[in-house]
């Protein structure tokens, strides 16, 4: 009884089955769409996960690189720290050296101050001694000159007033006395000149040494006009000097050349200047008697003579005077010679003497 109505219903309403099929289909489509959406979402999630993984891997690599760089920086920092420590050690060592050097310098300064004090005291004593020596020199000069004039004067009076009562031997004795007194007077003059050279204040001026030398040569020629002496004097020898003292120098040097060429028939005397080691060197050269070079160191000491007085007269003070003058001009003097081969005297002046020369 019951089946018939069902079949009837089925047969009577076919559209209901279509609806159910459509609904089922719709549900399947919806489930399919939902599944696709889920799959796409899952794929997106997986892709995002892969990207995140890649990003994480990049971050890890970057972190590893950073750690490597940090390790290198740490190593460099340690090396820098060691270098700084070494520098600090060296600095401490240098500091100690500087402190020791300062202590040494302080000791040297103290010693120098003591020496300066001693030098000042010595200079004060020397100044006082020079003043006493000056007074003594003039006193000796005056006291010696008076008796020398008396001896010379009375000897001359004997020769003139009692010539008829004196034999040749007596006259010779009196002439010897006169010669000795005159030589003593010359020696006194030379010694005073030597003392004045040391005391005289320097007055520097630009002077032509060649012109001074020519003036001295003319005066020498007048003393013995019969002599034939060839002078060769360089032109334009300008220098900053004390003209008076330099004239004394050239009078002595040219005078010596004149004296020691007196036995030459053709005497030659030369005055000039040359450059030696970048410095001006003046010279006086002659072709006279010369001297033994083994005794050259004695030339500039007072009263030292390398020739017999009877052969070549002189007091032995002139070259000592020359040396003092040259030293006062900041230079030096020396000589070269050989026996019977002439002599050359060289001298220099301070570098400032040649500025503008």
C-alpha positions as a Markdown table, in Angstrom:
| # | Residue | x | y | z |
|---|---|---|---|---|
| 1 | Unk | 0.0 | 0.0 | 0.0 |
| 2 | Unk | 2.8 | 2.3 | 0.9 |
| 3 | Unk | 4.9 | 1.8 | -2.2 |
| 4 | Unk | 2.3 | 2.8 | -4.6 |
| 5 | Unk | 2.1 | 6.3 | -3.4 |
| 6 | Unk | 5.9 | 6.8 | -3.4 |
| 7 | Unk | 6.0 | 5.7 | -7.0 |
| 8 | Unk | 3.2 | 7.9 | -7.7 |
| 9 | Unk | 5.0 | 10.8 | -6.1 |
| 10 | Unk | 8.0 | 10.1 | -8.1 |
| 11 | Unk | 6.2 | 9.8 | -11.2 |
| 12 | Unk | 4.1 | 12.7 | -10.4 |
| 13 | Unk | 7.0 | 15.3 | -9.5 |
| 14 | Unk | 10.1 | 14.8 | -11.6 |
| 15 | Unk | 11.3 | 18.3 | -11.1 |
| 16 | Unk | 12.2 | 17.7 | -7.5 |
| 17 | Unk | 14.8 | 15.2 | -8.6 |
| 18 | Unk | 16.3 | 17.8 | -10.9 |
| 19 | Unk | 16.5 | 20.3 | -8.0 |
| 20 | Unk | 18.2 | 17.8 | -5.8 |
| 21 | Unk | 20.7 | 17.1 | -8.6 |
| 22 | Unk | 21.3 | 20.7 | -9.2 |
| 23 | Unk | 21.7 | 21.3 | -5.5 |
| 24 | Unk | 24.1 | 18.5 | -5.3 |
| 25 | Unk | 25.9 | 19.8 | -8.2 |
| 26 | Unk | 26.0 | 23.2 | -6.7 |
| 27 | Unk | 27.3 | 21.8 | -3.5 |
| 28 | Unk | 30.0 | 19.9 | -5.4 |
| 29 | Unk | 31.0 | 23.1 | -7.4 |
| 30 | Unk | 31.1 | 25.0 | -4.2 |
| 31 | Unk | 33.2 | 22.4 | -2.5 |
| 32 | Unk | 35.4 | 22.3 | -5.6 |
| 33 | Unk | 35.8 | 26.1 | -5.6 |
| 34 | Unk | 36.4 | 26.0 | -1.9 |
| 35 | Unk | 39.0 | 23.3 | -2.4 |
| 36 | Unk | 40.7 | 25.3 | -5.1 |
| 37 | Unk | 40.7 | 28.4 | -3.0 |
| 38 | Unk | 42.2 | 26.5 | -0.2 |
| 39 | Unk | 44.8 | 25.0 | -2.4 |
| 40 | Unk | 45.6 | 28.4 | -3.8 |
| 41 | Unk | 45.8 | 29.7 | -0.2 |
| 42 | Unk | 48.0 | 26.8 | 0.7 |
| 43 | Unk | 50.2 | 27.4 | -2.3 |
| 44 | Unk | 50.4 | 31.1 | -1.4 |
| 45 | Unk | 51.3 | 30.1 | 2.2 |
| 46 | Unk | 53.9 | 27.7 | 0.9 |
| 47 | Unk | 55.3 | 30.4 | -1.4 |
| 48 | Unk | 55.4 | 32.9 | 1.4 |
| 49 | Unk | 57.0 | 30.2 | 3.6 |
| 50 | Unk | 59.6 | 29.6 | 0.9 |
| 51 | Unk | 60.2 | 33.4 | 0.6 |
| 52 | Unk | 60.5 | 33.7 | 4.3 |
| 53 | Unk | 62.9 | 30.7 | 4.3 |
| 54 | Unk | 65.0 | 32.4 | 1.6 |
| 55 | Unk | 64.9 | 35.6 | 3.5 |
| 56 | Unk | 65.8 | 33.8 | 6.7 |
| 57 | Unk | 68.7 | 32.1 | 4.9 |
| 58 | Unk | 69.8 | 35.5 | 3.5 |
| 59 | Unk | 69.6 | 36.8 | 7.0 |
| 60 | Unk | 71.5 | 33.9 | 8.4 |
| 61 | Unk | 74.2 | 34.4 | 5.7 |
| 62 | Unk | 74.3 | 38.1 | 6.5 |
| 63 | Unk | 74.6 | 37.3 | 10.2 |
| 64 | Unk | 77.4 | 34.9 | 9.4 |
| 65 | Unk | 79.1 | 37.6 | 7.3 |
| 66 | Unk | 78.6 | 40.1 | 10.1 |
| 67 | Unk | 80.1 | 37.6 | 12.6 |
| 68 | Unk | 83.0 | 37.1 | 10.2 |
| 69 | Unk | 83.5 | 40.8 | 9.9 |
| 70 | Unk | 83.2 | 41.2 | 13.6 |
| 71 | Unk | 85.8 | 38.5 | 14.1 |
| 72 | Unk | 88.1 | 40.3 | 11.7 |
| 73 | Unk | 87.4 | 43.6 | 13.4 |
| 74 | Unk | 88.0 | 41.9 | 16.7 |
| 75 | Unk | 91.4 | 40.7 | 15.4 |
| 76 | Unk | 92.3 | 44.1 | 14.1 |
| 77 | Unk | 91.2 | 45.7 | 17.4 |
| 78 | Unk | 93.4 | 43.3 | 19.3 |
| 79 | Unk | 96.3 | 44.1 | 17.0 |
| 80 | Unk | 95.6 | 47.8 | 17.4 |
| 81 | Unk | 95.5 | 47.3 | 21.2 |
| 82 | Unk | 98.8 | 45.5 | 21.1 |
| 83 | Unk | 100.3 | 48.3 | 18.9 |
| 84 | Unk | 98.9 | 50.9 | 21.3 |
| 85 | Unk | 100.4 | 49.0 | 24.2 |
| 86 | Unk | 103.8 | 48.9 | 22.3 |
| 87 | Unk | 103.6 | 52.6 | 21.6 |
| 88 | Unk | 102.8 | 53.3 | 25.2 |
| 89 | Unk | 105.8 | 51.1 | 26.2 |
| 90 | Unk | 108.0 | 53.0 | 23.7 |
| 91 | Unk | 106.5 | 56.3 | 24.9 |
| 92 | Unk | 107.4 | 55.4 | 28.5 |
| 93 | Unk | 110.9 | 54.4 | 27.4 |
| 94 | Unk | 111.3 | 57.7 | 25.4 |
| 95 | Unk | 109.9 | 59.6 | 28.4 |
| 96 | Unk | 112.5 | 58.1 | 30.6 |
| 97 | Unk | 115.2 | 58.9 | 28.1 |
| 98 | Unk | 113.9 | 62.5 | 27.8 |
| 99 | Unk | 113.9 | 62.8 | 31.6 |
| 100 | Unk | 117.5 | 61.5 | 31.7 |
| 101 | Unk | 118.5 | 63.9 | 28.9 |
| 102 | Unk | 116.8 | 66.8 | 30.8 |
| 103 | Unk | 118.7 | 65.9 | 33.9 |
| 104 | Unk | 121.9 | 65.7 | 31.9 |
| 105 | Unk | 121.1 | 69.1 | 30.3 |
| 106 | Unk | 120.4 | 70.6 | 33.7 |
| 107 | Unk | 123.8 | 69.4 | 34.9 |
| 108 | Unk | 125.4 | 70.8 | 31.8 |
| 109 | Unk | 123.6 | 74.1 | 32.1 |
| 110 | Unk | 124.7 | 74.2 | 35.7 |
| 111 | Unk | 128.3 | 73.4 | 34.7 |
| 112 | Unk | 128.1 | 76.0 | 31.9 |
| 113 | Unk | 126.9 | 78.7 | 34.3 |
| 114 | Unk | 129.7 | 77.9 | 36.6 |
| 115 | Unk | 132.2 | 78.1 | 33.7 |
| 116 | Unk | 130.6 | 81.4 | 32.6 |
| 117 | Unk | 131.0 | 82.7 | 36.0 |
| 118 | Unk | 134.6 | 81.7 | 36.1 |
| 119 | Unk | 135.1 | 83.1 | 32.6 |
| 120 | Unk | 133.6 | 86.4 | 33.7 |
| 121 | Unk | 135.8 | 86.5 | 36.7 |
| 122 | Unk | 138.8 | 85.6 | 34.5 |
| 123 | Unk | 137.9 | 88.3 | 32.0 |
| 124 | Unk | 137.6 | 90.9 | 34.8 |
| 125 | Unk | 141.0 | 89.8 | 36.1 |
| 126 | Unk | 142.4 | 89.9 | 32.5 |
| 127 | Unk | 140.9 | 93.3 | 31.9 |
| 128 | Unk | 142.6 | 94.6 | 35.1 |
| 129 | Unk | 145.8 | 92.9 | 34.1 |
| 130 | Unk | 145.7 | 94.4 | 30.6 |
| 131 | Unk | 145.2 | 97.9 | 32.1 |
| 132 | Unk | 148.2 | 97.3 | 34.4 |
| 133 | Unk | 150.2 | 95.9 | 31.5 |
| 134 | Unk | 149.3 | 99.0 | 29.5 |
| 135 | Unk | 150.4 | 101.3 | 32.2 |
| 136 | Unk | 153.5 | 99.2 | 32.7 |
| 137 | Unk | 154.3 | 99.2 | 29.0 |
| 138 | Unk | 154.1 | 103.0 | 28.7 |
| 139 | Unk | 156.1 | 103.4 | 31.9 |
| 140 | Unk | 158.8 | 101.0 | 30.6 |
| 141 | Unk | 158.7 | 102.7 | 27.3 |
| 142 | Unk | 159.3 | 106.1 | 28.9 |
| 143 | Unk | 161.8 | 104.8 | 31.4 |
| 144 | Unk | 163.8 | 102.9 | 28.8 |
| 145 | Unk | 163.7 | 105.5 | 26.1 |
| 146 | Unk | 165.3 | 108.2 | 28.3 |
| 147 | Unk | 168.5 | 106.3 | 29.1 |
| 148 | Unk | 168.7 | 104.9 | 25.6 |
| 149 | Unk | 168.5 | 108.5 | 24.2 |
| 150 | Unk | 171.3 | 109.4 | 26.7 |
| 151 | Unk | 173.5 | 106.5 | 25.6 |
| 152 | Unk | 173.0 | 107.2 | 22.0 |
| 153 | Unk | 173.5 | 111.0 | 22.4 |
| 154 | Unk | 176.7 | 110.7 | 24.4 |
| 155 | Unk | 178.1 | 108.1 | 22.1 |
| 156 | Unk | 177.4 | 110.4 | 19.1 |
| 157 | Unk | 179.0 | 113.3 | 21.1 |
| 158 | Unk | 182.1 | 111.2 | 21.7 |
| 159 | Unk | 182.3 | 110.3 | 18.0 |
| 160 | Unk | 181.9 | 113.9 | 16.9 |
| 161 | Unk | 183.9 | 115.8 | 19.7 |
| 162 | Unk | 186.7 | 113.3 | 20.3 |
| 163 | Unk | 187.1 | 111.7 | 16.9 |
| 164 | Unk | 190.7 | 112.8 | 16.8 |
| 165 | Unk | 191.4 | 111.2 | 20.1 |
| 166 | Unk | 189.8 | 107.8 | 19.3 |
| 167 | Unk | 191.3 | 105.1 | 17.2 |
| 168 | Unk | 189.3 | 103.0 | 14.8 |
| 169 | Unk | 188.6 | 100.4 | 17.4 |
| 170 | Unk | 187.2 | 103.0 | 19.8 |
| 171 | Unk | 185.0 | 104.5 | 17.1 |
| 172 | Unk | 183.8 | 101.0 | 16.2 |
| 173 | Unk | 182.8 | 100.3 | 19.8 |
| 174 | Unk | 180.9 | 103.6 | 19.9 |
| 175 | Unk | 179.1 | 102.8 | 16.7 |
| 176 | Unk | 178.2 | 99.4 | 18.1 |
| 177 | Unk | 176.8 | 101.0 | 21.2 |
| 178 | Unk | 174.7 | 103.4 | 19.1 |
| 179 | Unk | 173.5 | 100.5 | 16.9 |
| 180 | Unk | 172.4 | 98.5 | 20.0 |
| 181 | Unk | 170.5 | 101.5 | 21.5 |
| 182 | Unk | 168.8 | 102.2 | 18.2 |
| 183 | Unk | 167.9 | 98.5 | 17.9 |
| 184 | Unk | 166.6 | 98.6 | 21.5 |
| 185 | Unk | 164.4 | 101.6 | 20.6 |
| 186 | Unk | 163.0 | 99.8 | 17.6 |
| 187 | Unk | 162.2 | 96.8 | 19.8 |
| 188 | Unk | 160.4 | 98.9 | 22.3 |
| 189 | Unk | 158.3 | 100.5 | 19.5 |
| 190 | Unk | 157.5 | 97.0 | 18.1 |
| 191 | Unk | 156.4 | 95.8 | 21.5 |
| 192 | Unk | 154.2 | 98.8 | 22.0 |
| 193 | Unk | 152.7 | 98.2 | 18.6 |
| 194 | Unk | 152.1 | 94.6 | 19.5 |
| 195 | Unk | 150.3 | 95.7 | 22.7 |
| 196 | Unk | 148.2 | 98.3 | 20.9 |
| 197 | Unk | 147.1 | 95.8 | 18.3 |
| 198 | Unk | 145.4 | 93.7 | 21.0 |
| 199 | Unk | 143.8 | 96.7 | 22.8 |
| 200 | Unk | 142.8 | 98.9 | 19.8 |
| 201 | Unk | 139.1 | 99.0 | 19.1 |
| 202 | Unk | 138.2 | 97.6 | 15.7 |
| 203 | Unk | 136.8 | 100.1 | 13.2 |
| 204 | Unk | 135.5 | 98.1 | 10.2 |
| 205 | Unk | 135.1 | 99.7 | 6.8 |
| 206 | Unk | 135.1 | 98.6 | 3.2 |
| 207 | Unk | 138.7 | 99.0 | 1.9 |
| 208 | Unk | 140.7 | 98.2 | -1.2 |
| 209 | Unk | 143.6 | 96.0 | 0.1 |
| 210 | Unk | 145.3 | 96.2 | -3.3 |
| 211 | Unk | 145.4 | 100.0 | -3.0 |
| 212 | Unk | 146.9 | 99.8 | 0.5 |
| 213 | Unk | 149.5 | 97.3 | -0.8 |
| 214 | Unk | 150.5 | 99.6 | -3.6 |
| 215 | Unk | 150.9 | 102.5 | -1.2 |
| 216 | Unk | 153.2 | 100.3 | 1.0 |
| 217 | Unk | 155.2 | 99.2 | -2.1 |
| 218 | Unk | 155.8 | 102.8 | -3.1 |
| 219 | Unk | 157.1 | 103.6 | 0.4 |
| 220 | Unk | 159.4 | 100.6 | 0.3 |
| 221 | Unk | 160.7 | 101.6 | -3.1 |
| 222 | Unk | 161.6 | 105.1 | -1.7 |
| 223 | Unk | 163.7 | 103.6 | 1.0 |
| 224 | Unk | 166.0 | 102.0 | -1.6 |
| 225 | Unk | 165.3 | 103.6 | -4.9 |
| 226 | Unk | 168.3 | 101.9 | -6.5 |
| 227 | Unk | 166.7 | 98.4 | -6.1 |
| 228 | Unk | 164.9 | 96.9 | -9.0 |
| 229 | Unk | 161.9 | 95.1 | -7.6 |
| 230 | Unk | 158.9 | 94.0 | -9.6 |
| 231 | Unk | 155.6 | 94.3 | -7.7 |
| 232 | Unk | 152.6 | 92.5 | -8.9 |
| 233 | Unk | 149.5 | 93.6 | -7.0 |
| 234 | Unk | 146.0 | 92.4 | -7.9 |
| 235 | Unk | 143.2 | 95.0 | -8.5 |
| 236 | Unk | 139.9 | 95.2 | -6.7 |
| 237 | Unk | 140.6 | 93.4 | -3.5 |
| 238 | Unk | 137.7 | 94.9 | -1.5 |
| 239 | Unk | 137.0 | 93.7 | 2.0 |
| 240 | Unk | 135.4 | 94.9 | 5.2 |
| 241 | Unk | 138.4 | 95.4 | 7.5 |
| 242 | Unk | 140.1 | 97.8 | 10.0 |
| 243 | Unk | 142.1 | 99.7 | 7.4 |
| 244 | Unk | 144.8 | 100.8 | 10.0 |
| 245 | Unk | 145.4 | 97.3 | 11.2 |
| 246 | Unk | 145.4 | 95.8 | 7.7 |
| 247 | Unk | 148.0 | 98.4 | 6.7 |
| 248 | Unk | 150.2 | 97.3 | 9.6 |
| 249 | Unk | 149.7 | 93.7 | 8.3 |
| 250 | Unk | 150.7 | 94.5 | 4.7 |
| 251 | Unk | 153.6 | 96.7 | 5.9 |
| 252 | Unk | 155.0 | 93.7 | 7.8 |
| 253 | Unk | 154.4 | 91.1 | 5.1 |
| 254 | Unk | 155.5 | 93.2 | 2.1 |
| 255 | Unk | 158.4 | 94.6 | 4.3 |
| 256 | Unk | 159.6 | 91.0 | 5.0 |
| 257 | Unk | 159.4 | 90.2 | 1.3 |
| 258 | Unk | 161.3 | 93.4 | 0.5 |
| 259 | Unk | 164.0 | 92.5 | 3.1 |
| 260 | Unk | 164.4 | 88.8 | 2.1 |
| 261 | Unk | 164.7 | 89.5 | -1.6 |
| 262 | Unk | 167.5 | 92.1 | -1.0 |
| 263 | Unk | 170.1 | 89.7 | -2.4 |
| 264 | Unk | 168.1 | 88.9 | -5.6 |
| 265 | Unk | 169.1 | 90.8 | -8.7 |
| 266 | Unk | 165.6 | 90.3 | -10.1 |
| 267 | Unk | 163.3 | 90.5 | -7.1 |
| 268 | Unk | 159.6 | 89.7 | -7.5 |
| 269 | Unk | 156.9 | 90.4 | -4.9 |
| 270 | Unk | 153.3 | 89.5 | -5.5 |
| 271 | Unk | 150.1 | 90.3 | -3.6 |
| 272 | Unk | 146.8 | 88.7 | -4.6 |
| 273 | Unk | 143.8 | 86.6 | -3.7 |
| 274 | Unk | 142.5 | 83.2 | -4.6 |
| 275 | Unk | 139.5 | 81.0 | -3.7 |
| 276 | Unk | 140.3 | 78.0 | -1.5 |
| 277 | Unk | 137.4 | 75.7 | -0.4 |
| 278 | Unk | 134.9 | 78.4 | -1.2 |
| 279 | Unk | 136.8 | 81.0 | 0.9 |
| 280 | Unk | 139.0 | 83.9 | -0.1 |
| 281 | Unk | 142.6 | 83.5 | 0.7 |
| 282 | Unk | 145.1 | 86.4 | 0.4 |
| 283 | Unk | 148.8 | 85.8 | -0.2 |
| 284 | Unk | 152.1 | 87.6 | -0.3 |
| 285 | Unk | 154.7 | 85.7 | -2.4 |
| 286 | Unk | 158.4 | 86.5 | -3.0 |
| 287 | Unk | 161.4 | 84.8 | -4.6 |
| 288 | Unk | 163.7 | 85.6 | -1.8 |
| 289 | Unk | 165.8 | 83.6 | 0.7 |
| 290 | Unk | 162.9 | 81.5 | 2.0 |
| 291 | Unk | 163.2 | 79.4 | 5.2 |
| 292 | Unk | 163.3 | 75.9 | 6.5 |
| 293 | Unk | 159.7 | 74.7 | 6.6 |
| 294 | Unk | 160.5 | 72.5 | 9.6 |
| 295 | Unk | 160.5 | 75.8 | 11.7 |
| 296 | Unk | 157.4 | 77.3 | 10.2 |
| 297 | Unk | 155.5 | 77.0 | 13.5 |
| 298 | Unk | 158.0 | 79.4 | 15.1 |
| 299 | Unk | 157.4 | 82.2 | 12.6 |
| 300 | Unk | 154.6 | 83.9 | 14.4 |
| 301 | Unk | 156.0 | 83.8 | 18.0 |
| 302 | Unk | 157.5 | 87.0 | 19.3 |
| 303 | Unk | 161.3 | 87.3 | 19.2 |
| 304 | Unk | 161.6 | 84.1 | 17.1 |
| 305 | Unk | 164.0 | 84.5 | 14.1 |
| 306 | Unk | 164.9 | 82.0 | 11.4 |
| 307 | Unk | 167.8 | 84.1 | 10.0 |
| 308 | Unk | 170.9 | 85.7 | 11.5 |
| 309 | Unk | 170.3 | 89.3 | 12.6 |
| 310 | Unk | 173.5 | 90.5 | 10.8 |
| 311 | Unk | 172.3 | 89.0 | 7.6 |
| 312 | Unk | 168.7 | 90.2 | 7.8 |
| 313 | Unk | 167.9 | 92.7 | 10.5 |
| 314 | Unk | 164.7 | 92.7 | 12.6 |
| 315 | Unk | 163.3 | 92.3 | 16.0 |
| 316 | Unk | 161.2 | 89.2 | 15.4 |
| 317 | Unk | 158.0 | 90.9 | 16.6 |
| 318 | Unk | 156.4 | 91.8 | 13.2 |
| 319 | Unk | 154.9 | 88.5 | 12.3 |
| 320 | Unk | 153.5 | 88.0 | 15.9 |
| 321 | Unk | 151.8 | 91.4 | 15.4 |
| 322 | Unk | 150.4 | 90.3 | 12.0 |
| 323 | Unk | 149.0 | 87.1 | 13.5 |
| 324 | Unk | 147.2 | 89.0 | 16.2 |
| 325 | Unk | 145.6 | 91.4 | 13.6 |
| 326 | Unk | 144.5 | 88.5 | 11.4 |
| 327 | Unk | 143.0 | 86.7 | 14.4 |
| 328 | Unk | 141.1 | 89.8 | 15.4 |
| 329 | Unk | 139.6 | 89.8 | 11.9 |
| 330 | Unk | 138.4 | 86.3 | 12.4 |
| 331 | Unk | 141.0 | 84.7 | 10.1 |
| 332 | Unk | 144.2 | 82.7 | 10.2 |
| 333 | Unk | 147.7 | 83.0 | 8.8 |
| 334 | Unk | 150.3 | 80.4 | 7.7 |
| 335 | Unk | 153.3 | 80.2 | 5.5 |
| 336 | Unk | 154.9 | 77.9 | 2.9 |
| 337 | Unk | 158.6 | 78.0 | 1.9 |
| 338 | Unk | 161.8 | 76.2 | 1.2 |
| 339 | Unk | 165.4 | 77.4 | 1.7 |
| 340 | Unk | 166.4 | 79.7 | -1.1 |
| 341 | Unk | 163.1 | 79.1 | -2.9 |
| 342 | Unk | 161.2 | 82.1 | -1.7 |
| 343 | Unk | 158.2 | 82.2 | 0.6 |
| 344 | Unk | 154.4 | 82.6 | 0.5 |
| 345 | Unk | 152.4 | 83.9 | 3.4 |
| 346 | Unk | 148.7 | 83.2 | 3.3 |
| 347 | Unk | 145.9 | 84.7 | 5.4 |
| 348 | Unk | 142.1 | 84.7 | 5.5 |
| 349 | Unk | 139.5 | 87.0 | 7.0 |
| 350 | Unk | 136.1 | 86.4 | 8.4 |
| 351 | Unk | 133.3 | 85.5 | 6.0 |
| 352 | Unk | 131.5 | 88.8 | 6.7 |
| 353 | Unk | 134.7 | 90.7 | 5.5 |
| 354 | Unk | 134.0 | 89.6 | 1.9 |
| 355 | Unk | 130.4 | 90.5 | 1.6 |
| 356 | Unk | 130.1 | 92.8 | -1.3 |
| 357 | Unk | 133.8 | 92.2 | -2.2 |
